[in-house]
C-alpha cells in the first residue's frame, strides 16, 4: 500500500493526485445532485434551489482553492497607480557587499614570462597600475578542539596553591563553548535547520555529535538568557499600541501527550515577545498580556473580545488586512462586488503610504499630519465602505461567502474605525503576522517541540532573535554578547536595543 507521507517517487505521487482529483470531482457532482433532490423534496422553488446549489458550488470551489490554489493575497495594481508609484527595480549589475571583509590578492607575472615579444627585452612593472576585478568566495566553517591549560602556582611553604582562571563555561564541566551553542541556536531558530540536519552537516565538516548534545547546549544557553527574555515583555507592553496574534504549534512527547499547542505573540514596533500554551483560550491571552493597559490591535478572535469585556483596561482595534482577506478569498465568485470593496480598502492604504513618505523630525508633528489626512481622506472612504457593506447585507445570502465576509466586516466595525480616533493605531496587524513568519517556517521544518521545556526554549530564542532583527542588530552577535554578560554576572539583562549604540 502506498503511503503518501513517505513516498518519494514523483511519478507515483502525480498519479495519486490524478486519482484523488477524479474522485473529488465525482463526489462534488454526487453532492450537487443530492442537494438538488433534497431541496426538491422539501418543496423549494426553482430560484431558492438555484441559490442553494450556487452556494454549494462556491463552497466546494473555495475548498479546492485552499488545497490546490495560490495562497498569495497580491492583486494587480491599476495602471494609473503603477504609473504614479513605480516599483524599485534591481539591476543586473553586482550588488554592493558592505558587510563582507575585503581581502586583496596581488598577482604578478612569473619571471619566465617577462620577456618582451617585440624586442626581447624585459617587462617591468608599470608603477601602481593594475587591472582589478572582484570575486565573492567562501571560507569554510571549521570546528576546533581548544585545549585550555590552566597553570598552577604554589608558594614554597606549600600552604597555598592557586590555579590561573579560565574563561567562563556555558555548562560547568561541559565541553562546548557559548559560541558553539549560539551557532546551534541561530541555525535552528533563525535559519530553521532541525537539530538532526545540523548533526549531518557537522559530520561532513569533521565534528561527530548527537542531536541530544546539541539540545543540551541550547537548553543551557536559554537558562543564561532567561532574564533577558523575561525583560522583553515589559518592554513590549510599555507601548501604547501592541499587536497580538497566535498560531498553532505541535508538542511531540509520548504518544498520549501529542497535542496542538499555540504560539501567542505580542509585539510593538521595536520588540516581540512569544509564549507557548496548550490552549487558545482567553486565559492564555490574559497570561500573555498580563495587566496591559492600552490598545491591542488584533483580528476578530473571541479571546481578545473576552479580555476587553472583562475590564476597561484594554481597547481593541481591528485589522483591515484580515477584513480584506475575506474578500480576497471570495473574489473569484463575486468579482464585481469584491472589486468595489477592495478598491476602497486599497485607497485607505494609499493614504497611509502618503503619510509615511512625508518625513518630520518630531513624532507629534507626524501624528498631527496623519490625523488631518485621515480625517480629510480616510473618513469619507470608511463611510463609503460602510454604506456598501449595508447594501450587501440586504442582498447577499447570509451563509454565502459574500454574506459571511460582509458580516465579519460589520461585526468588527467599531474596532476597524478606531484608527480614525487615534493616529498611533495602524491599519492592520501585519507587524504581528510578520513576527510569526519565522515561527511558521520553523514549525514546517522541525514540526514543533518534543517537550514542554522545548516550547519554553523555542519561545525564548524566537523572541530574542526577532527582537534583534527589529532593533537592527545581528542576532548571532547579540546572543553572544548577552550570553557572555550573563556568564560574567548571572542574572544580567541585555536587550538588543543596548547594542545599537
N, C-alpha and C positions, 0 to 999 in steps of 0.2 A: 504493500500500500504506500502511496506517495504521501510524504509529509512536507507540506509547503514551507513550514518553518525552517527545515534543514536542507531542502532541495537546492542544489547549486546549478543544475543544468538549465540554461536559459531557454532552450527549446522546449523542455518539459514544462517549465513554468508558463511559457507562452501558450502552449496547448491547453493547460489547465485554465488559463484566463479565458481562452475562447469558449471552452465548455461551460464555464461559470457564467459568461456573458449570455450565451444562448439560453441557459436555464433561467437566468434572471429575466430575460425578455418574455419567456413563456409564462413565468409567474406573474409578471406585470399584466399580460393580456388576460390571464385567468382571473386575476383580482379585479380588473376592469369589468369583465363580464359578470362576475358575482355581485359586484356593487350595483351594476345596472339592473340585474334581476331582483336584488333586494329592494331597491327603490321602486321598481315597477310593482312588486307585490304589495308594497306599502301604500300604493296609490299616488305616488308623487307625480306631479305634472311634468311635461316634457322639459320646460325651462329649468325647473329645480333639479331634474335628473341630469341635465347637461352641466349645470353648475357644479353639482357634486362630482361628476366624472372629471370635469376640468380641474377641480381642486385636487382630486386624487392623482391625476397626471402630473400636476405641478409638484405634489409631494414626492412622487416617485422620481421625477427628474432632479429635484433638489438632492435626494439621497444619492443618486448616481453621480451628481456633480461633486458631492462631498467625498465620494470614494475615488473617483477617477479624474476629477476636474482640477484645474489650476487653482491654487489657494491664494493667488495674488489679488490684492484689492486695488491695484493700479488701474486707472481708466485713462483712455486717450484724452489729452487736453484739447480744447478748441483751438483752431488755427490762430485766432487773434491772441489768445493767451500765450501760445507758444512763441508768437512773434514779439510780444512785449517782454516776455521773460525767457530769453534763450537759455538753454541749459549749458552749463560749462562743459566743454568737450576736452578731453585729454588728448594731446597729440601723440604722434607715433615716435617721437624722439625719446632719448634717455631721460629717466626721472632723476632728479637730484637726490642723492643719498646723503642727507645731512648728518645722520646718526652713525654712519659707518666710519671706522678709523681708516686713515689713508696710509698706505704703505707704498713707498716709492722704490721701484726696482730699476736700476741703471744697466742698460745693455750696451756692451762695447763690441766692436768688430774684432775677431780673432787676429792675432799677429800675422798669421799665414795668409789672411785675406786683405792685407793693407797695401797691396801693390796696385799702382795705377794702371788701368787697362789701356790708357792712351800713350803715356810716355815711359812707363816702367818705374816711375818714382814711388815715393812712399806717401800714403794717405795720412794726413794729420787731422786731429780733432778740430772742429770749427767753433772753438770757444764754448759758449753755453748753448749753442743751437742744437736742439733735439727735436725729434718728432714724437708726440705724445698720443696715447690713447688710454682709455680706462677699461678695466675689466673687473667685474664682481666675481669673487671666488669664495670658496668655502674652507674654513679652518675647522677641522673635525673636532667635535666634543670628545674629551678624554677623561677617564676616571683615574685617579691616583690613590695609592695607598700611602698615606703620610704617617711616618713613624715618629712620634713625639718622644724625645729623650729628655727627661726632666732631671737635671743634675742635682745630686745630693751633696750637702755640706755638713760638716761637723766641727766641733771645737776639739782642741787637743785634750780637753778634760773628758771627752766622750759623754758629756752630760747634756748635749743639745745637738740634735740632728735636724736640719732644715732641707726641704726639697723645693727646688725652683717651681714657681707656679706655671701652669699651662693654660691654654685658652679654655673658657667655659664650655661645657659639653651639653649637648641637647638632652641626652639621657645619661644619668650617672652610670659610668661603666660601659656606655654604649660605644658602638664602633663607627657610627655615621655622623657626619657633621651637619650643622644647621644649613649650610649651603646645599648639601645633598637633599635634605628634607624639603627645603624651599623649592628646589628644582622639581621634585616629585609632585608637590602640591600644585605648582604652576602648570605642569603638564596635565594634571587631572582636572583641576577646577577652572583653568583659564583656557587651555588648549583641548580639553575634553578627551584625553587619552586614558583609557582604563588602566588599572594597575597591571593586569596581565599583559596588556600590549606593551607597557613600559618595560616589563620584565624581558620580553623578547627583544626589544630594541637594545636594552642594556647588554643582553647576552651577545649580540652582534658586535658590541663595542668593547667586549672583553670582561664585563662585570657579571658574575654569577650571583644572583639574588632571587628571592621569592617575593610574591605579592604580599605575603604576611609581613615580611620585613619592611617593605615599602609602607604598608599601612601603619606599622608601629612608629615609623619616623614622622609621618604627617599627623598622627594622633598626638605624639609628644609635642610636635610643633604647635598644634592647636592649643594645648594646655598653656604654653607660654604666651600665646597671643589672645587668650580669652579675655583679659582685662581690656584690651583694645577693642575687641568685638563688642563687649558689653557697653563700652563708651559710645558706640556708634548710634544706638537707639536714641539716647537723649539728644545727640547732635541732629538726628533726623527730625525728631518730634519737637525740636525747638523752632522749626519753620512754621510760619503762619498758614502755609498750604502744603499738604503732603499728598502723595499719590499712593493708592493702595490697590493691590491686585493679588491674585493667587493662581496657582497651577498645581496639577497633581504630581505626585512623586510616589515611587514604589519602595516599600520596605520588604526586603527579601531575607527573612530569617529562616527558621524552621518552617516546614510545610504548613503547619497550622497557624503560623504567625504572618504569612504573606498577606499583605493588605495594601490598600491605597492610602497614602498619606498626602498632605498638602503643603506646598511651599507658600508661605504668606510673605508678601513683600510690602514694605512701606518705604517710600523714597521721598527725598527732597531734591532740589536742583544740585546739591553738592554731595549727597551721601545716600547709601542704600543699606537697609537692614532686612535680613531674612530670618525667618524662624519656621521650623517644620513641626506640624502637628498631625495627629492621626484623625483629625476631624476638620470639617469645613463649617463648623457652627459659629454662632455669634460669640460663644465663649472663647474660641480661638482668636477671633478678630479682636475681642476685648483684651486678650493677653498680649497681642502684638501692639495695639495702640495705647495700652495702659490707660493713663489718665489724661490723654491728649485733649487739649482744648484748641480748636481751630477748625479749619476747613479740610475735609477729606474728599479728594477727587477720586471717583471710583466708577464702576459700571453699576448695573441695576441689581446686583446680587443682594438678596434679602438680609444677609448677616449685617451689612452696613446700615441698612434701614432699621434693624432692631437696635443697634447701638445708638442711632440718632434719636429713636423714640424713647430710649431709656433715660435720657437726660439732655439738657440744653448745651452740654459742653461741645458736642460735635455738630458741625453743619456740613451737610452733604452737597457736593456739586457733582454733576454727572457728565459723562464723557460723550462728546459729539461724534467721536470716531466709532464708538460702539453703535450709536444710533445709525450712523451712515452705513456701517457694515451690514445691518439688517436689510437695507435696501440694495446694497451691492449683491447680496445673496439671491435676491428675487428678481433682479433686473432682467435676466433672460425671459421671464414670464410676464413682466409688466414693464416693458421698455419705455412707454410714453410717460406713465406715472412716475417711474423712478428717475427718468431723465430730468424731470422738473425739480424734484426734491434734491437730487444730487447736485444739480447746478446751483441751487440756493445754498446748500451747505458748503460747496466749493467757494462761493463768494464770501462766506464768513471767514474761511481760511485766508482768502486773499487780503482781507482787512488786517488780519493778524500778521501776515508776511510783510505788508506795507509798513506796519508799525515797527516790526523788528529790524527793518533796514535803516530806520532813522536812528542814528546813534546820538545819545545825550550823555553828558558826563554824570549827571545826577539822576539817581533812580526815581526820585519823586517827580522830576520833570518828565521822564519817560512814561511813568504811570499816568500822569495828567494827560499826556497826549493820547495814550491808549484809551483812557476813559472818554475823551472827546470823540475819537474815531469810532468807538463802539456805539456811542450814543447817536452819532450822526448817520452812520452807515450800517452797523450791525443790527441795531434795534429794528429798523424797518424790514430787514431781511428776516429776522426772527418772527416778526408779526406776520409776514407773508408765509413763512413755513407753518405757523400755527393755523392760519386760515386754510392752507392746502390740506393739512392733516385732518382738520374738522370735516372738510368736504369729503375726503377719502373714507373717513369713519362712517359716513352716511351711505356710501356707495359700495364699499368692499365687504365681502363675506367675512364674518368675524374669525373663522378658522382658516381663511386663506392666508397665503404668505403676505400679501399686501395688508390685510386686516391686522395680522399679528405685528408686523413691523410698525404700522401706524399706532397701534395701542402701546407698543413699547415706547415710542417717541412721546406720546401724550402722557403716558403714565409717569415718566421722569421729567416732565416739562419744568417743574419748579427748579429742580437741580440743574437742568440743561441751560436755563436762562439766568442762573446765578452769576455767571461771568459778566453780565451787564452791570451788576451791582458792585462788583469788586474787581479792579483791574489786575490784581495779583493772580486771579484764577485763570489758567489757560483753558483753551477749548477742549482739550482731550487729556486722557490718562496715558498717553503714549510713552511718557517717561518711565512709568512702572512696567509697561509691556517691553520696552527696550531693556530694562534691567533684568527682566525674566528670560530674555532671549538666551543668554548663556546657560541658565538653568535648564531650559528646554533642550538645547543641544547636548548638554551633558547627560540629561536623562535618556536621550536616544542612544548615546554611545555606551554608557555603563549602566543603564537600566534603573538605577536607584541606589539604595544603601542596603547593606547586609545586617545592620543592627541599629538600635536606637541611637547609640553613640555615633554611628556613621552619619545619621541625619544631622546631629549637632555639629560634627566636623564640617559637613558639606555647607551648612548654613553659615558657619564662621568664615570659611575661605571664600565662598561666593560673595559674602558681604564685604570682606576686606578687599578682594580683587576688583569688584565692580566699583567700589568707592574710590579706589586708587585711580581707576580709569577716568572717573568723573573729575577727580582732582588734577588730572593731567600728569600723574606720577607713574613711572614704570612699575608694575605690580611686583615683579621679582625683587627689584631694588628695595621697594617698600617693605616687603616681608622680611628681608634680611636685616634691614635697619631696625625694624620693630622687634625682631627676634633677638638680636644682639643686645639691644637695650634691656629687654626683659631678662636675658641671661645674666647681665651685669647686675641688675637690680630687679628682682622678681616683683611683679605687680605693676611695672611701668606701663603706662598707656602711651602709645604712639599712633596717632591718626595720620592718614596720608596727607592731610592738609598742612601738617607741620613740615613736610618735606618740600613744599612748593617754593619756599624762600631759598 
